[in-house]
Amino acid sequence: MKALDVLGGKCVRCGFSDERALQVDHINGNGIAHRKQFGNQTRFYKHIIEGTTEGLQLLCANCNAIKRVENKEYVNYEHTVQTAEGES
């Protein structure tokens, strides 16, 4: 996929390069709101291909999941942690 190539073609954290598990990540979070501005994923990727990559990076699915936990990027992070620890 050309958008992945524009972003370097591999995970910036671990170097994994299988495109089936690569994800465009918003470095400072707030990706949902940013992507909604484009209306659909195709327009978002076209934006990347045209060279607008500021604030974006490529992460593999594992590194992206780890980043979300480290940065508490879940909408309801505290509830997620409590549920995982067996609290309700």
Backbone hydrogen bonds, N-H to C=O, Kabsch-Sander energy under -0.5 kcal/mol:
donor,donor_aa,acceptor,acceptor_aa,energy
4,L,1,M,-0.5
5,D,1,M,-1.6
6,V,2,K,-2.4
7,L,3,A,-1.3
8,G,5,D,-1.8
9,G,4,L,-2.7
11,C,16,F,-2.8
12,V,58,L,-2.8
15,G,11,C,-1.5
19,E,17,S,-0.8
21,A,18,D,-2.3
22,L,19,E,-0.8
23,Q,59,L,-3.3
25,D,23,Q,-0.5
25,D,57,Q,-3.4
27,I,25,D,-0.7
27,I,55,G,-2.3
29,G,26,H,-2.2
34,H,30,N,-1.7
35,R,31,G,-2.9
36,K,32,I,-2.0
37,Q,33,A,-0.8
37,Q,34,H,-0.9
38,F,35,R,-1.7
39,G,36,K,-1.0
40,N,38,F,-0.6
44,F,40,N,-1.6
45,Y,41,Q,-2.7
46,K,42,T,-2.2
47,H,43,R,-2.0
48,I,44,F,-1.5
49,I,45,Y,-2.7
50,E,46,K,-2.1
51,G,48,I,-2.1
52,T,47,H,-1.9
53,T,51,G,-1.2
56,L,53,T,-2.2
57,Q,25,D,-2.2
59,L,23,Q,-2.6
59,L,57,Q,-0.5
61,A,21,A,-1.9
64,N,60,C,-2.6
65,A,61,A,-2.1
66,I,62,N,-2.4
67,K,63,C,-2.5
68,R,64,N,-2.2
69,V,65,A,-1.8
70,E,66,I,-2.8
71,N,67,K,-2.6
72,K,69,V,-1.0
73,E,68,R,-2.7
77,Y,74,Y,-1.1
80,T,76,N,-2.1
81,V,77,Y,-2.5
82,Q,78,E,-2.5
83,T,79,H,-2.6
84,A,80,T,-2.1
85,E,81,V,-1.7
86,G,83,T,-1.3
87,E,82,Q,-3.0
